[in-house]
Amino acid sequence: MDERYVKPFTDSIAGIFSNFGFGEITTENIYKKDSFTCRYNLTTIIGLSGKIKGNIALSMPYETAKKIASNMMMGMEVPEIDEISVSALGEMTNMICGQAAVALSIQDLPIDITPPTIIHGDNMKAIISQVETIVVDISTSLGSIELNLGLEG
């Protein structure tokens, strides 16, 4: 996978977090793995088609997800992951991928994105597909996020 696909997504995450007042993000580790697997118990996934094909996933622990959903809902307490918080997390992922799609189109890499899919459960390990994946571990003031990019193009 072309590593230049990573920056539009990390820049977009930083921009969205800044716009919502979530604070700064820090990229901690960037590495490759042989399959598109997500380690945390809540994962939002968006598919890409066009010059780049594949999937993008944001995986996070429930505590991080609840804090993000709460902030997106103007500070409303989110004691558990429910339909409304899942919708907020999906919308955040949609905004991130939408901004990254614009940045990629400027690089002459136009893409289309699918609506987000959210999967979650205790002790879950999502194995999405057997494709080389770049993983970016991101630290935020709201908790840890794992960005997975399983892309071909």
DSSP file (Angstrom, degrees, kcal/mol; ACC not computed):
  #  RESIDUE AA STRUCTURE BP1 BP2  ACC     N-H-->O    O-->H-N    N-H-->O    O-->H-N    TCO  KAPPA ALPHA  PHI   PSI    X-CA   Y-CA   Z-CA
    1    1 A M              0   0    0      0, 0.0     2,-0.5     0, 0.0   151,-0.1   0.000 360.0 360.0 360.0 143.2    0.0    0.0    0.0
    2    2 A D    >   -     0   0    0      1,-0.1     3,-1.6   149,-0.1     4,-0.2  -0.602 360.0-148.1 -74.6 122.0    1.2    3.5   -0.8
    3    3 A E  G >> S+     0   0    0     -2,-0.5     3,-1.4     1,-0.3     4,-0.5   0.628  88.9  78.0 -70.2 -12.5    2.0    5.3    2.4
    4    4 A R  G 34 S+     0   0    0      1,-0.3    -1,-0.3     2,-0.2    -2,-0.0   0.616  80.9  71.0 -71.9  -8.8    1.0    8.7    1.0
    5    5 A Y  G <> S+     0   0    0     -3,-1.6     4,-0.6     1,-0.2    -1,-0.3   0.691  87.9  65.7 -74.1 -18.7   -2.6    7.5    1.7
    6    6 A V  H X> S+     0   0    0     -3,-1.4     4,-2.2     1,-0.2     3,-0.9   0.933  89.4  60.1 -72.6 -47.3   -2.0    7.9    5.5
    7    7 A K  H 3X S+     0   0    0     -4,-0.5     4,-3.0     1,-0.3     5,-0.3   0.853  98.4  56.2 -57.4 -42.8   -1.5   11.6    5.8
    8    8 A P  H 3> S+     0   0    0      0, 0.0     4,-1.5     0, 0.0    -1,-0.3   0.873 112.6  44.4 -58.1 -33.2   -4.9   12.7    4.4
    9    9 A F  H <X S+     0   0    0     -3,-0.9     4,-2.4    -4,-0.6    -2,-0.2   0.906 114.9  45.4 -78.2 -41.6   -6.6   10.6    7.1
   10   10 A T  H  X S+     0   0    0     -4,-2.2     4,-2.3     2,-0.2    -3,-0.2   0.902 114.7  49.5 -68.3 -38.2   -4.4   11.6   10.0
   11   11 A D  H  X S+     0   0    0     -4,-3.0     4,-2.3    -5,-0.2    -1,-0.2   0.899 111.1  50.3 -63.2 -39.8   -4.7   15.3    9.0
   12   12 A S  H  X S+     0   0    0     -4,-1.5     4,-2.8    -5,-0.3     5,-0.2   0.907 109.2  50.1 -66.6 -41.9   -8.5   14.9    8.7
   13   13 A I  H  X S+     0   0    0     -4,-2.4     4,-2.7     1,-0.2     5,-0.2   0.937 111.7  49.0 -59.8 -46.3   -8.7   13.3   12.2
   14   14 A A  H  X S+     0   0    0     -4,-2.3     4,-2.0     1,-0.2    -2,-0.2   0.907 113.2  47.5 -60.3 -41.9   -6.6   16.2   13.6
   15   15 A G  H  X S+     0   0    0     -4,-2.3     4,-2.8     2,-0.2    -2,-0.2   0.920 112.8  46.8 -66.8 -45.0   -8.9   18.8   11.9
   16   16 A I  H  X S+     0   0    0     -4,-2.8     4,-2.1     2,-0.2     6,-0.2   0.925 113.0  49.7 -63.4 -44.6  -12.1   17.2   13.0
   17   17 A F  H  <>S+     0   0    0     -4,-2.7     5,-3.1    -5,-0.2     6,-0.7   0.899 112.9  47.4 -61.9 -39.7  -10.9   16.9   16.6
   18   18 A S  H ><5S+     0   0    0     -4,-2.0     3,-1.2    -5,-0.2    -2,-0.2   0.929 110.2  51.9 -65.8 -45.5   -9.8   20.5   16.5
   19   19 A N  H 3<5S+     0   0    0     -4,-2.8    -2,-0.2     1,-0.3    -1,-0.2   0.847 113.0  44.8 -61.2 -35.3  -13.1   21.7   15.1
   20   20 A F  T 3<5S-     0   0    0     -4,-2.1    -1,-0.3    -5,-0.2    -2,-0.2   0.441 115.4-114.6 -89.0   0.3  -15.1   19.9   17.7
   21   21 A G  T < 5S+     0   0    0     -3,-1.2    -3,-0.2    -4,-0.3    -2,-0.1   0.779  72.9 137.0  73.5  26.3  -12.8   21.1   20.5
   22   22 A F      < -     0   0    0     -5,-3.1   119,-0.5     1,-0.3    -4,-0.2   0.563  61.4-123.6 -80.7  -8.7  -11.6   17.6   21.3
   23   23 A G        -     0   0    0     -6,-0.7    -1,-0.3    -5,-0.1    -3,-0.1  -0.412  44.3 -31.0  95.4-175.1   -8.0   18.8   21.6
   24   24 A E        -     0   0    0     -2,-0.1   117,-0.6    -3,-0.1     2,-0.3  -0.360  51.8-141.7 -77.7 155.6   -4.8   17.8   19.9
   25   25 A I  E     -A  140   0A   0    115,-0.2     2,-0.4    -2,-0.1   115,-0.2  -0.878   7.2-153.8-113.0 153.8   -4.0   14.3   18.6
   26   26 A T  E     -A  139   0A   0    113,-2.5   113,-3.0    -2,-0.3     2,-0.6  -0.994  11.5-140.0-127.3 126.3   -0.7   12.6   18.7
   27   27 A T  E     +A  138   0A   0     -2,-0.4   111,-0.2   111,-0.2     3,-0.1  -0.755  28.0 172.4 -82.3 121.6    0.4    9.9   16.3
   28   28 A E  E     +     0   0A   0    109,-3.3     2,-0.4    -2,-0.6    -1,-0.2   0.917  55.6   8.5 -99.4 -59.4    2.2    7.3   18.3
   29   29 A N  E     -A  137   0A   0    108,-0.6   108,-2.9     2,-0.0     2,-0.4  -0.970  51.9-169.1-128.4 141.7    3.0    4.2   16.2
   30   30 A I  E     +A  136   0A   0     -2,-0.4     2,-0.3   106,-0.2   106,-0.2  -0.995  28.2 145.6-126.9 124.7    2.7    3.5   12.5
   31   31 A Y  E     -A  135   0A   0    104,-2.1   104,-3.4    -2,-0.4     2,-0.3  -0.955  39.6-115.9-152.1 167.9    3.1   -0.1   11.4
   32   32 A K  E     -A  134   0A   0     -2,-0.3     2,-0.3   102,-0.2   102,-0.2  -0.797  23.4-177.1-108.6 151.0    1.9   -2.6    8.9
   33   33 A K  E     -A  133   0A   0    100,-2.2   100,-2.8    -2,-0.3    -2,-0.0  -0.953  33.5-120.1-140.6 163.4    0.1   -5.9    9.5
   34   34 A D  S    S+     0   0    0     -2,-0.3     2,-0.3    98,-0.2   100,-0.1   0.596  91.2  40.4 -82.5 -11.8   -1.0   -8.6    7.1
   35   35 A S  S    S-     0   0    0     95,-0.2     2,-1.5    98,-0.1    95,-0.2  -0.955  83.0-111.6-138.3 157.9   -4.8   -8.4    7.8
   36   36 A F  E     +G  129   0B   0     93,-3.4    92,-3.3    -2,-0.3    93,-0.8  -0.677  58.7 151.6 -88.2  86.3   -7.4   -5.8    8.4
   37   37 A T  E     -G  127   0B   0     -2,-1.5     2,-0.4    90,-0.2    90,-0.2  -0.901  33.9-150.6-120.4 147.9   -8.0   -6.4   12.1
   38   38 A C  E     -G  126   0B   0     88,-2.7    88,-1.2    -2,-0.3     5,-0.1  -0.971   1.6-162.1-122.3 133.2   -9.2   -4.0   14.8
   39   39 A R        +     0   0    0     -2,-0.4     2,-0.1    86,-0.2    -1,-0.1   0.680  61.6  77.4 -93.1 -17.9   -8.3   -4.5   18.4
   40   40 A Y  S    S-     0   0    0      2,-0.1    86,-0.3   106,-0.1    -2,-0.1  -0.414  84.3-111.5 -94.3 171.2  -10.7   -2.4   20.4
   41   41 A N  S    S+     0   0    0     -2,-0.1    80,-2.1     1,-0.1     2,-0.4   0.398  99.9  50.5 -88.5   5.4  -14.4   -3.1   21.2
   42   42 A L  E     +BC  60 120A   0     18,-1.1    18,-2.9    78,-0.2     2,-0.4  -0.968  65.0 175.4-138.7 127.9  -15.9   -0.5   19.0
   43   43 A T  E     -BC  59 119A   0     76,-2.9    76,-2.7    -2,-0.4     2,-0.5  -0.995  16.7-160.1-135.2 130.0  -15.0    0.0   15.4
   44   44 A T  E     -BC  58 118A   0     14,-2.6    14,-2.4    -2,-0.4     2,-0.4  -0.927  18.8-166.5-106.2 133.9  -16.4    2.3   12.7
   45   45 A I  E     -BC  57 117A   0     72,-3.2    72,-2.5    -2,-0.5     2,-0.4  -0.959  12.5-176.6-127.2 137.3  -15.8    1.2    9.1
   46   46 A I  E     -B   56   0A   0     10,-2.6    10,-2.7    -2,-0.4     2,-0.3  -1.000  18.6-139.5-131.0 134.7  -16.1    3.1    5.8
   47   47 A G  E     -B   55   0A   0     -2,-0.4    67,-2.2    68,-0.3     2,-0.4  -0.641  13.6-153.3 -90.7 150.2  -15.5    1.5    2.4
   48   48 A L  E     +BD  54 113A   0      6,-3.0     6,-1.9    -2,-0.3     2,-0.3  -0.957  13.7 176.7-123.8 142.5  -13.7    3.4   -0.4
   49   49 A S  E     + D   0 112A   0     63,-2.2    63,-3.0    -2,-0.4     2,-0.4  -0.949  42.3  58.2-137.9 161.2  -14.0    2.9   -4.1
   50   50 A G  E    S- D   0 111A   0     -2,-0.3    61,-0.2    61,-0.2    -2,-0.0  -0.966 115.2 -10.7 122.4-141.0  -12.4    4.7   -7.1
   51   51 A K  S    S+     0   0    0     59,-2.2     2,-0.4    -2,-0.4    -1,-0.2   0.760 140.7  43.6 -66.7 -23.0   -8.7    5.1   -7.7
   52   52 A I  S    S-     0   0    0     58,-0.4     2,-0.4    -3,-0.2    60,-0.3  -0.984  77.4-170.9-120.9 134.2   -8.2    3.7   -4.2
   53   53 A K  E     + E   0 152A   0     99,-3.6    99,-3.0    -2,-0.4     2,-0.3  -0.935  36.0  59.9-124.4 147.6  -10.2    0.8   -3.0
   54   54 A G  E    S-BE  48 151A   0     -6,-1.9    -6,-3.0    -2,-0.4     2,-0.3  -0.983  73.0 -55.2 143.9-151.8  -10.6   -0.8    0.4
   55   55 A N  E     -BE  47 150A   0     95,-2.1    95,-2.5    -2,-0.3     2,-0.4  -0.962  24.0-157.6-135.3 148.4  -11.6    0.1    4.0
   56   56 A I  E     -BE  46 149A   0    -10,-2.7   -10,-2.6    -2,-0.3     2,-0.4  -0.979  19.0-174.7-119.3 136.3  -10.9    2.6    6.7
   57   57 A A  E     -BE  45 148A   0     91,-2.3    91,-2.9    -2,-0.4     2,-0.6  -0.998  19.6-159.0-136.1 139.4  -11.6    1.8   10.3
   58   58 A L  E     -BE  44 147A   0    -14,-2.4   -14,-2.6    -2,-0.4     2,-0.4  -0.977  20.5-172.0-110.4 118.0  -11.4    3.8   13.5
   59   59 A S  E     +BE  43 146A   0     87,-2.8    87,-3.1    -2,-0.6   -16,-0.2  -0.913  12.1 159.7-114.6 138.0  -11.3    1.4   16.4
   60   60 A M  E     -B   42   0A   0    -18,-2.9   -18,-1.1    -2,-0.4    85,-0.1  -0.992  41.6 -97.0-153.5 155.2  -11.5    2.5   20.0
   61   61 A P     >  -     0   0    0      0, 0.0     4,-2.4     0, 0.0     3,-0.3  -0.362  44.0-108.1 -67.5 157.3  -12.3    1.3   23.6
   62   62 A Y  H  > S+     0   0    0      1,-0.2     4,-2.9     2,-0.2     5,-0.2   0.880 118.7  57.4 -54.2 -40.7  -15.8    2.0   24.8
   63   63 A E  H  > S+     0   0    0      1,-0.2     4,-1.9     2,-0.2    -1,-0.2   0.914 108.9  44.8 -61.4 -42.2  -14.6    4.7   27.2
   64   64 A T  H  > S+     0   0    0     -3,-0.3     4,-2.6     2,-0.2    -1,-0.2   0.935 113.2  51.4 -63.7 -45.9  -13.0    6.7   24.3
   65   65 A A  H  X S+     0   0    0     -4,-2.4     4,-2.8     1,-0.2     5,-0.2   0.899 109.3  50.0 -59.2 -42.7  -16.2    6.1   22.2
   66   66 A K  H  X S+     0   0    0     -4,-2.9     4,-2.4     1,-0.2    -1,-0.2   0.896 111.4  48.5 -65.0 -39.4  -18.4    7.4   25.0
   67   67 A K  H  X S+     0   0    0     -4,-1.9     4,-2.3    -5,-0.2    -2,-0.2   0.913 113.3  46.9 -66.9 -42.1  -16.3   10.5   25.5
   68   68 A I  H  X S+     0   0    0     -4,-2.6     4,-2.4     2,-0.2    -2,-0.2   0.947 113.7  47.9 -64.0 -47.7  -16.3   11.3   21.8
   69   69 A A  H  X S+     0   0    0     -4,-2.8     4,-1.5     1,-0.2    -2,-0.2   0.907 111.0  51.9 -60.1 -41.9  -20.0   10.7   21.5
   70   70 A S  H  <>S+     0   0    0     -4,-2.4     5,-2.4     1,-0.2     6,-0.6   0.929 110.9  47.2 -60.0 -46.4  -20.7   12.9   24.5
   71   71 A N  H ><5S+     0   0    0     -4,-2.3     3,-1.2     1,-0.2    -1,-0.2   0.873 110.1  52.5 -64.4 -37.1  -18.6   15.7   23.1
   72   72 A M  H 3<5S+     0   0    0     -4,-2.4    -1,-0.2     1,-0.3    -2,-0.2   0.785 107.0  54.4 -68.9 -25.4  -20.3   15.4   19.7
   73   73 A M  T ><5S-     0   0    0     -4,-1.5     3,-1.4    -3,-0.3    -1,-0.3  -0.111 127.3 -96.6-101.1  35.2  -23.7   15.7   21.5
   74   74 A M  T < 5S-     0   0    0     -3,-1.2    -3,-0.2     1,-0.3    -2,-0.1   0.811  81.9 -49.0  58.4  36.9  -22.8   19.0   23.2
   75   75 A G  T 3 <S+     0   0    0     -5,-2.4    -1,-0.3     1,-0.3    -4,-0.2   0.474  87.6 157.2  87.8   1.9  -21.7   17.4   26.5
   76   76 A M    <   -     0   0    0     -3,-1.4    -1,-0.3    -6,-0.6    -3,-0.2  -0.407  52.1-104.9 -60.2 133.5  -24.7   15.1   27.0
   77   77 A E        -     0   0    0     -2,-0.1    -1,-0.1     1,-0.1   -10,-0.1  -0.377  31.0-162.9 -64.4 135.7  -23.6   12.3   29.3
   78   78 A V        +     0   0    0      1,-0.1    -8,-0.1   -12,-0.1    -1,-0.1  -0.847  16.4 169.7-120.2  90.8  -23.2    9.0   27.4
   79   79 A P        +     0   0    0      0, 0.0     2,-0.3     0, 0.0    -1,-0.1   0.740  69.6  11.1 -76.4 -21.8  -23.2    6.2   30.1
   80   80 A E  S    S-     0   0    0    -14,-0.1     2,-0.7   -17,-0.0     5,-0.2  -0.980  86.8 -93.3-150.5 160.1  -23.4    3.4   27.5
   81   81 A I        +     0   0    0     -2,-0.3     2,-0.2     4,-0.1   -15,-0.0  -0.676  59.3 157.0 -78.2 115.9  -23.1    2.9   23.8
   82   82 A D     >  -     0   0    0     -2,-0.7     4,-2.6     1,-0.0     5,-0.2  -0.626  58.2 -77.9-128.3-172.7  -26.6    3.2   22.4
   83   83 A E  H  > S+     0   0    0      1,-0.2     4,-2.0    -2,-0.2     5,-0.1   0.872 127.3  48.5 -59.2 -41.0  -28.2    4.0   19.0
   84   84 A I  H  > S+     0   0    0      2,-0.2     4,-2.1     1,-0.2    -1,-0.2   0.923 113.1  46.1 -68.9 -44.1  -27.7    7.7   19.4
   85   85 A S  H  > S+     0   0    0      2,-0.2     4,-2.4     1,-0.2    -2,-0.2   0.881 111.2  53.0 -67.9 -36.0  -24.0    7.5   20.3
   86   86 A V  H  X S+     0   0    0     -4,-2.6     4,-2.4     2,-0.2    -1,-0.2   0.909 108.8  50.8 -62.3 -41.1  -23.4    4.9   17.5
   87   87 A S  H  X S+     0   0    0     -4,-2.0     4,-2.3    -5,-0.2    -2,-0.2   0.913 109.9  49.3 -62.0 -43.1  -24.9    7.4   15.1
   88   88 A A  H  X S+     0   0    0     -4,-2.1     4,-2.2     2,-0.2    -2,-0.2   0.909 112.0  48.2 -63.0 -42.6  -22.7   10.2   16.4
   89   89 A L  H  X S+     0   0    0     -4,-2.4     4,-2.1     2,-0.2    -1,-0.2   0.881 111.1  50.7 -66.9 -38.1  -19.6    8.1   16.1
   90   90 A G  H  X S+     0   0    0     -4,-2.4     4,-2.3     2,-0.2    -1,-0.2   0.900 109.7  50.5 -64.3 -40.6  -20.6    7.0   12.5
   91   91 A E  H  X S+     0   0    0     -4,-2.3     4,-2.5     2,-0.2    -2,-0.2   0.894 108.2  52.3 -65.3 -39.7  -21.1   10.7   11.6
   92   92 A M  H  X S+     0   0    0     -4,-2.2     4,-2.4     2,-0.2    -1,-0.2   0.932 111.1  47.1 -60.7 -44.4  -17.6   11.6   13.0
   93   93 A T  H  X S+     0   0    0     -4,-2.1     4,-2.6     1,-0.2     5,-0.2   0.891 110.5  53.1 -64.3 -38.9  -16.1    8.8   10.9
   94   94 A N  H  X S+     0   0    0     -4,-2.3     4,-2.4     2,-0.2    -1,-0.2   0.912 109.7  47.8 -61.6 -43.7  -18.0   10.0    7.9
   95   95 A M  H  X S+     0   0    0     -4,-2.5     4,-2.4     2,-0.2     5,-0.2   0.916 111.8  50.3 -63.9 -43.2  -16.7   13.6    8.3
   96   96 A I  H  X S+     0   0    0     -4,-2.4     4,-2.2     1,-0.2    -2,-0.2   0.946 114.6  42.7 -60.2 -49.3  -13.1   12.3    8.7
   97   97 A C  H  X S+     0   0    0     -4,-2.6     4,-2.4     1,-0.2    -1,-0.2   0.848 111.6  55.6 -69.2 -33.3  -13.3   10.2    5.5
   98   98 A G  H  X S+     0   0    0     -4,-2.4     4,-1.7    -5,-0.2    -1,-0.2   0.927 110.1  45.0 -62.9 -45.2  -15.1   12.9    3.6
   99   99 A Q  H  X S+     0   0    0     -4,-2.4     4,-2.1     1,-0.2    -2,-0.2   0.902 113.4  50.3 -65.2 -40.1  -12.3   15.4    4.4
  100  100 A A  H  X S+     0   0    0     -4,-2.2     4,-2.6    -5,-0.2    -2,-0.2   0.878 106.6  56.1 -65.0 -36.6   -9.7   12.8    3.5
  101  101 A A  H  X S+     0   0    0     -4,-2.4     4,-2.2     2,-0.2    10,-0.2   0.894 106.9  49.2 -61.8 -40.2  -11.5   12.1    0.2
  102  102 A V  H  X S+     0   0    0     -4,-1.7     4,-1.6     2,-0.2    -2,-0.2   0.936 111.4  49.1 -63.3 -46.1  -11.3   15.8   -0.7
  103  103 A A  H  X S+     0   0    0     -4,-2.1     4,-0.8     1,-0.2    -2,-0.2   0.886 112.1  48.9 -62.1 -39.0   -7.5   15.8    0.1
  104  104 A L  H ><>S+     0   0    0     -4,-2.6     5,-2.1     1,-0.2     3,-0.5   0.871 106.2  55.9 -68.8 -36.3   -7.0   12.7   -2.0
  105  105 A S  H ><5S+     0   0    0     -4,-2.2     3,-1.7     1,-0.2    -1,-0.2   0.846 101.2  58.0 -65.8 -31.6   -8.9   14.1   -4.9
  106  106 A I  H 3<5S+     0   0    0     -4,-1.6    -1,-0.2     1,-0.3    -2,-0.2   0.806 103.4  53.7 -64.7 -28.5   -6.5   17.1   -4.9
  107  107 A Q  T <<5S-     0   0    0     -4,-0.8    -1,-0.3    -3,-0.5    -2,-0.2   0.211 128.3-103.4 -86.3  14.5   -3.7   14.5   -5.4
  108  108 A D  T < 5S+     0   0    0     -3,-1.7    -3,-0.2     1,-0.1    -2,-0.1   0.855  91.9 119.0  62.2  38.2   -5.7   13.2   -8.4
  109  109 A L      < -     0   0    0     -5,-2.1    -3,-0.1    -8,-0.1    -1,-0.1  -0.569  45.9-172.2-126.9  66.2   -6.9   10.2   -6.4
  110  110 A P        +     0   0    0      0, 0.0   -59,-2.2     0, 0.0   -58,-0.4  -0.360   9.1 175.9 -65.8 138.5  -10.7   10.7   -6.5
  111  111 A I  E     -D   50   0A   0    -10,-0.2     2,-0.3   -61,-0.2   -61,-0.2  -0.945  25.2-141.1-137.3 158.7  -12.6    8.2   -4.3
  112  112 A D  E     -D   49   0A   0    -63,-3.0   -63,-2.2    -2,-0.3     2,-0.3  -0.903  20.5-147.7-113.2 149.9  -16.2    7.6   -3.2
  113  113 A I  E     -D   48   0A   0     -2,-0.3   -65,-0.2   -65,-0.2   -19,-0.0  -0.904   6.1-133.6-120.2 149.7  -17.0    6.5    0.4
  114  114 A T        -     0   0    0    -67,-2.2     3,-0.1    -2,-0.3   -65,-0.0  -0.486  39.4 -86.1 -88.5 164.5  -19.8    4.3    1.7
  115  115 A P        -     0   0    0      0, 0.0   -68,-0.3     0, 0.0    -1,-0.1  -0.391  61.0 -92.0 -62.3 153.1  -22.0    5.1    4.7
  116  116 A P        -     0   0    0      0, 0.0     2,-0.4     0, 0.0   -70,-0.2  -0.355  32.6-154.7 -72.2 148.6  -20.3    4.1    8.0
  117  117 A T  E     -C   45   0A   0    -72,-2.5   -72,-3.2    -3,-0.1     2,-0.5  -0.977   8.9-158.2-116.8 135.8  -20.8    0.7    9.6
  118  118 A I  E     +C   44   0A   0     -2,-0.4     2,-0.4   -74,-0.2   -74,-0.2  -0.967  11.1 179.8-119.8 127.3  -20.3    0.4   13.3
  119  119 A I  E     +C   43   0A   0    -76,-2.7   -76,-2.9    -2,-0.5     2,-0.3  -0.965  11.6 160.4-122.4 143.0  -19.6   -2.9   15.0
  120  120 A H  E     +C   42   0A   0     -2,-0.4     2,-0.2   -78,-0.2   -78,-0.2  -0.996   6.2 138.0-159.0 157.7  -19.1   -3.3   18.8
  121  121 A G    >   -     0   0    0    -80,-2.1     3,-1.2    -2,-0.3     2,-0.1  -0.829  53.6 -76.8 170.9 154.3  -19.1   -5.8   21.6
  122  122 A D  T 3  S+     0   0    0      1,-0.3    -2,-0.0    -2,-0.2   -82,-0.0  -0.394 113.8   5.3 -66.0 141.6  -17.2   -6.7   24.7
  123  123 A N  T 3  S+     0   0    0      1,-0.2     2,-0.3    -2,-0.1    -1,-0.3   0.821  95.5 160.2  54.7  35.8  -13.9   -8.7   24.1
  124  124 A M    <   -     0   0    0     -3,-1.2     2,-0.4     2,-0.0    -1,-0.2  -0.649  28.3-175.3 -90.4 142.9  -14.4   -8.2   20.4
  125  125 A K        -     0   0    0     -2,-0.3     2,-0.5   -84,-0.1   -86,-0.2  -0.897  18.2-150.9-133.5 106.5  -11.6   -8.5   17.8
  126  126 A A  E     -G   38   0B   0    -88,-1.2   -88,-2.7    -2,-0.4     2,-0.7  -0.656  10.0-168.6 -83.8 123.7  -12.9   -7.6   14.4
  127  127 A I  E     +G   37   0B   0     -2,-0.5   -90,-0.2   -90,-0.2     3,-0.1  -0.940  12.3 172.2-108.9 107.6  -11.2   -9.3   11.4
  128  128 A I  E     -     0   0B   0    -92,-3.3     2,-0.3    -2,-0.7    -1,-0.2   0.931  55.5 -31.4 -86.7 -49.6  -12.4   -7.5    8.4
  129  129 A S  E     -G   36   0B   0    -93,-0.8   -93,-3.4     2,-0.1     2,-1.2  -0.984  55.5-100.0-163.7 166.3  -10.2   -8.9    5.6
  130  130 A Q  S    S+     0   0    0     -2,-0.3     2,-0.3   -95,-0.2   -95,-0.2  -0.681  72.8 122.9 -94.9  79.6   -6.9  -10.4    4.7
  131  131 A V  S    S-     0   0    0     -2,-1.2    -2,-0.1   -98,-0.0   -98,-0.1  -0.994  72.9 -92.3-138.9 143.8   -5.3   -7.3    3.1
  132  132 A E        -     0   0    0     -2,-0.3     2,-0.4   -97,-0.1    19,-0.3  -0.345  51.8-165.0 -56.0 132.7   -2.1   -5.5    4.0
  133  133 A T  E     -A   33   0A   0   -100,-2.8  -100,-2.2    17,-0.2     2,-0.5  -0.971  20.5-145.0-129.8 135.1   -3.0   -2.8    6.5
  134  134 A I  E     -AF  32 149A   0     15,-2.3    15,-2.6    -2,-0.4     2,-0.4  -0.876  22.2-159.6 -95.5 131.2   -1.3    0.3    7.8
  135  135 A V  E     -AF  31 148A   0   -104,-3.4  -104,-2.1    -2,-0.5     2,-0.5  -0.922   8.9-168.2-113.8 135.1   -2.2    1.0   11.4
  136  136 A V  E     -AF  30 147A   0     11,-2.7    11,-2.9    -2,-0.4     2,-0.5  -0.977  12.3-149.4-122.9 116.3   -1.7    4.4   13.1
  137  137 A D  E     -AF  29 146A   0   -108,-2.9  -109,-3.3    -2,-0.5  -108,-0.6  -0.755  20.0-166.1 -84.0 125.7   -2.1    4.5   16.9
  138  138 A I  E     -AF  27 145A   0      7,-3.2     7,-2.5    -2,-0.5     2,-0.5  -0.945  11.2-155.7-120.3 132.6   -3.5    7.8   17.9
  139  139 A S  E     +AF  26 144A   0   -113,-3.0  -113,-2.5    -2,-0.4     2,-0.3  -0.911  20.5 171.7-105.8 132.4   -3.5    9.3   21.3
  140  140 A T  E >   -AF  25 143A   0      3,-1.4     3,-0.9    -2,-0.5  -115,-0.2  -0.840  49.1-106.1-130.9 169.0   -6.1   12.0   22.1
  141  141 A S  T 3  S+     0   0    0   -117,-0.6     3,-0.1  -119,-0.5  -118,-0.1   0.682 123.1  51.6 -67.9 -15.8   -7.3   13.8   25.2
  142  142 A L  T 3  S-     0   0    0      1,-0.4     2,-0.3  -120,-0.1    -1,-0.2   0.517 124.0 -85.4 -97.8  -7.9  -10.4   11.5   25.0
  143  143 A G  E <   - F   0 140A   0     -3,-0.9    -3,-1.4   -76,-0.1    -1,-0.4  -0.827  62.4 -31.3 133.9-172.5   -8.5    8.3   24.8
  144  144 A S  E     - F   0 139A   0     -2,-0.3     2,-0.4    -5,-0.2    -5,-0.2  -0.551  44.9-173.6 -86.2 144.3   -6.8    5.9   22.3
  145  145 A I  E     - F   0 138A   0     -7,-2.5    -7,-3.2    -2,-0.2     2,-0.6  -0.998  13.0-151.7-134.8 138.8   -7.9    5.4   18.7
  146  146 A E  E     -EF  59 137A   0    -87,-3.1   -87,-2.8    -2,-0.4     2,-0.5  -0.957  10.7-158.2-110.5 117.1   -6.5    2.9   16.2
  147  147 A L  E     -EF  58 136A   0    -11,-2.9   -11,-2.7    -2,-0.6     2,-0.5  -0.850   9.3-167.5 -94.4 124.7   -6.7    4.0   12.6
  148  148 A N  E     -EF  57 135A   0    -91,-2.9   -91,-2.3    -2,-0.5     2,-0.5  -0.959   7.0-171.1-115.0 128.7   -6.6    1.1   10.1
  149  149 A L  E     +EF  56 134A   0    -15,-2.6   -15,-2.3    -2,-0.5     2,-0.8  -0.922   9.2 173.8-121.6 104.4   -6.1    1.6    6.4
  150  150 A G  E     +E   55   0A   0    -95,-2.5   -95,-2.1    -2,-0.5     2,-0.3  -0.783  30.5 151.8-106.8  85.2   -6.6   -1.5    4.3
  151  151 A L  E     -E   54   0A   0     -2,-0.8     2,-0.4   -19,-0.3   -97,-0.2  -0.862  31.9-170.7-125.5 149.0   -6.3    0.1    0.8
  152  152 A E  E      E   53   0A   0    -99,-3.0   -99,-3.6    -2,-0.3    -2,-0.0  -0.993 360.0 360.0-132.1 142.2   -5.2   -0.8   -2.7
  153  153 A G              0   0    0     -2,-0.4    -1,-0.1  -101,-0.2   -99,-0.0   0.377 360.0 360.0-175.7 360.0   -4.8    1.6   -5.5
